[in-house]
């Protein structure tokens, strides 16, 4: 499995994204249709470009392929000059194909990924300006979005509140979400890893405490998804992919910053992580693949690319931590499913975004502001990192 996954990264995923570099306008094309044809004039999302920057930076760190560092530099140059709002601070949600502002909304989720990517690029390249910018945006998030309860999410360009519907497919408008908190944990973990700044560690402690105290449903061993402004839960959704992703991302936060976090918090988070992994193992896998989510008792059986990838990572991590072979076997089963159903067999293809339980691919773009090399690329990189137990 290790050899196959490494080959998937080097021979399919990296070449696919190499082919989407926009050398005329900068960055990468923002859209590729189901027909594998790019729309070169489509808007370029900041989340997409942050994830591409993270991907190439970490490919270089893991594989030492010089072309990956060059691709990271190409992405960084576009991102650093296009997404930053020098009047009001922070980063835009998206820009036009030529780098001019498009959607000028400010969103906590978007800022988390921008910080995450900059920290990794600094590690890969040694470019001090990238770390300086990451710390600047950390300050912006803490000044503009932290509200003492959690973090504000969607804002107008000038940081006035606006309705937050970017992270919901369930018809719920939420003032706060698990998703943004999870990815701020991810971003601050990576930022602390490269800077060791006590301010970052302090906010990481706050986020982990918030997750355990307010987001984690201890009775049902799952994360709540949507909240009002006081962190009261809204809806009854169990997001399988986010739970297994959270189990290993929160664990990575402890690996990176555990030495400066309170021991009681670390113990609680470790217990939460194991419970999340156990619950997903028991409930989300239908014998073939991971289902998507459970919305108020109704299971969505769609097989979504990022859920399958994150589950493979999460089960490998559980095997590493707990030594129970059942987690490894589940990861191997997911890899077999990914190979047969999610990897696009067409010449020049990458991964299909979604497949029905009946095996029929959804009519969805293969690249857009969400479909990126972050989840499947990271799955490959984590498998390489954990190759010994595999």
N, C-alpha and C positions, 0 to 999 in steps of 0.2 A: 504493500500500500504506500509506503514511504516513497519508493522509486516512482510509482505512478503519479503520486501527487506532485512531486518535484518536477516531473516531466510536464505535467499539466500546466504548472506555473511558467516554466521556461519556454515551452513549445506552443502554447495556445494563448494563455492569458496575457503575458507580456507582449507578444507580437500583435495581438488584437489591439491593445491600447496604443502601442507604438504607431499603428496605422491611423490613429485618430488625432495625432498632433497637428495643430493648425499653425503652419509656418508662415502664413500670410498675415493673420490677425493676432496670433499668440494663443497660448493655452491649448485646449483640446475641444473638438467639436462637441456641442452640447446635446446632440440627438442623433440616434441611429434607429431607423425603423425596423419593423419585423422583417423587412426585405433586405436588411443589412446595408441599406444605403444611408449615408450620413446626410443630414441637413446642415450645410455649412453656414447658414445664416440664422440658425436657431440660437436662442438665448443660452448663456453659459452660467449654470448655477454655481454658487459659492460652495455648497455642500459637495457637489460633484467634483469641483476642482480641489477642494481640501482633501477629499478622499484619494484623488489621483496623486496629489503631492505626497500624502502619507504612504501610498502604495509604492511608488518608485523609490522613495527614500528608504523604506524598509527592505525592498528588494535589493538595493545596493548594500545595505548593512548586512544582509544575510548571505548574498551571493557574490558580492564584490564585482558585479558586472558594470564596467564604466559607463556603458550606454544607459543604464538605469539612473545613474547619478545625473547624467546629462538631461534625461527626460524630466527628472525632478527639478533641475535648474530651470528648464523651459517652462514648467508649470509654475514654479515659484515666481519667476520674473513677471508672468502675466498676472498672477493672483495679487502680488504685492503692489502692483501699479493700478489695478483695475477695481478691486473690491473695497478698498479703504475709503471711508468717508472722512475727509480731512476737515470738514466743517462741523459736523455733529459727533464725530467719533464712531468707532465700530466698523462693521463690514456690511455691505449690501447683501441682500438675498440672491440677487442675480444681476448680470450685466448682459448687454447686447453682444452679438458675435464679435464686435470690434472693440469691446471693453468699455463702452459707455454705459452708465447706469440704466438698469431696466426696472426690476422690482427693488425699491429702496427700503423695504421693510427691514427692521433689525430683529433678529430672533436669537434667543439663547442657544438653541440647538445648533444653529449655523455657526455661532461664535465658538462653541465647544469644538467643532470639527476644525475650524481654522486654527485654533490654538494647538490642537492635537497634531495637525500636519506641520505647523511651523516648528514645534519642538523636535519632531522626527527629522525634519529637513536640517535643522541645526546639527543634530547628532551625525547625520550622514555627510554633511558638507563642511561643517565648521564655520559657516557664515554667521557671524555675530549678529548681523542685522536681523536675521530670522528669529533668534532668541529674544532680541530686544523688542521686536514686534509682538512676539508671543506674550511677553511680560506686559507690554502696553495694553494688549487686548484683555489679558487677565484683569488688569486694573479697570478697564472699561466695564467688563462684566460685573465686577464686584461693586463698582460705583453706580451703574445704571440699572442692573437687573437684580442684584441681591436685595431682598426686602425684609430680612429678619425671620421670615417663615420658610421660604424656599427661594426660588428665582422667578422673576417675571419672564414671560416667554415672548409673545409677539408684540412689537412696538412699531410705531411709525418711524420715519427717518429721524425725527427730532426726539425720539424716545417717549412720546405720548403712547398710552395704551391703545391697542387695537385688538379686535377679536382674534382669538388663537384657534385656527382651524387647519393649520398646516400638518399637524401630526396625527390627525384622526381620520380613519376610514369608517367610523362607526356612527356618524351623525351626532357626536357629542362635542360641544364646544366647552373646552376646559381652560381654566385660568392657569393651572399647573399640570405638568405631566411627569410620569415616571421616566419617559424617554429622554427628556432634556436633562434630568438629574443624572441618569445613567451615563450619558455621554459627557457631562461635565466631570464626573468621576474619572472617566477614561482620559479626558483631556488633561486634567490636573495631575493624574498619575504620571502621564508622559512628561508633562512640564516639570514636575518635581524631580523626576528621574534625571533630567539633564541640567537642572539649575540648583536643586537642593535648597530652595528658598523657603524659609520658615512660614512666610505668609501663605504660600501655596499649600504647604502641609496642613496649616490650620484650616483652610477652607475645604481641603480634602476630608479632614476629620469631620467637619460640619456636614458634608454631603453624605458620608458613610453613616453618620448618626441619623440623619434625616431618613435615609433609606431603611435602616433597621427599625426606627421608631415609628415612622408614618407610612412608608410605602409598602413595607413587607407585611403581608397578612399572615401572621404566625399560625393562626388556627388552620388555615387552608394551605400553608406552605407555598405561597405564590406572591407575586408582586401585584399591587393595585396599579392601575394604568392612568386614570384621569382623576383630577381633583379640582375643587374650587380654590379660591385664593387663600383659604385658611387650612388647606391640605385635608379637607374632608372628601372622601372618595365619591366619585360620580360613575354610574354605570356598574356593570358586573362582567368585566372582561378579563379573561386569562390569556395573555399573550405568550404563547409557548416559546417563540424565538427569543423574545426579550428576557424571559426568565433564565433560559440556559446561557444566554450571552452574559447576563448580569452575574450569574454564578461564577464565571471565570474572570470577568472584568473586575469585580470587587475583590476577588482573590489576588489578581495581579496588583491591585492597589496595596494590598497587605504585603505582597512580596517586595514592592518598591519602597513603600513608606512605613512598613510595620514597625520599624525601629523607633519611630517618633510618634506613633499613635498610642493612645491609652490601651493597656492590655485588655481591659474589659470590653472595649469596643471591638478590638481584633477578634477576641473570642466569640463575641456575638455574631460578627460578620462571617466568620468561618462556619459557625453553626447554620446560619442562614444559607450560605452557599451550598452546603451539603444537602440541606432540606430542599432547596430549589432543584438541584440536580436529580435528587431521588424522585421528586414529584414529577418532573418532566419525563424521566425514564419510565415511570409507571403510567402516565396518562396521555402523553402527546404522540408517541410512536404507535402507529397502527399495524405494525408487523411488516410494513414495506418502507414507509417514509414518515417524516414528521408532518402532522397536520399543522395548520396555520395558527388557529386560536379557537377559544371557546367564548362566545358572546352570549351571556345570559342563558347558558345551557345548550346552546346550538353550536356544534362543532363545525368550523370551516375546514374542509378537507383539502383545500388547495395546497399544492406543494410549491412553496415560494423559495427561490434560489437562496436568499440570505438566511432563511430559517434553517434549511438543510445544512448550509455551511457552518453557521454558528453552533448548531447542535453537534456536528462532528467535532468542532473545537472543544465544546463544553464536555463532551463525553471523553475525549482524549485527556482533558485536564483532570476530570474526575478519576480516570484510571491512574494518572500520574500521582494524584494525591492519596487515593484510598487503596490502590493496588488491587482492585476488584476487576477481574477479567471481563465481567458482564458489560462494563462500560466500554472496554476496548472492542468487544464484539458488536456492540451497538454502533460504535463509530465506523467499524468496517462495513456493517450493513448499510449505513448511510452512504458511504463511499461507493458501494456497488450501485445504489439507487442513483446517485449523482451521475455516475458514469453512463448508466443506461438511459436516463430520462432527462436530466438537467443540462448536461453538456450538449451544446448545439453540434450536431453531426455535420452541418453544412460547411463547405469550404469557406474559410474566412470568418466562421462564427466563433462565439465564445460560450456563454451560458445563457440558457433560456430564462427569462425572468419568473415564469410561473407555468406550472403544468397541472392539469386537473387530475383527480384521483383516477380518472379513466385513461390517463396518459396523453390527453390532447393538449398541446401547448396553447397558452392564451395568446390572443392577438394583442400583444403589447410591444412597445419599443424595447430594443435590446440595450439602448443607452438613453438615459434622460437624467433629470436632476437627481434622481434617486438610484438608478441602476448604474453601478460603478464597479471598480475592481477592489473595493475595500473588503467586503465580506468574503468573497471567494478567494481573493488574493491573500487575505489574512489567514484563511483556513489553510492554504498551502504553506504559508510562512510558519504558522504554529506547528504544523505537522513536521516540517523540517527541524524546527527548534526541539521538538519532542521525539526525534527519531529514535532515540535509544530504547524507550519502552515499547514503541511500535515495532 
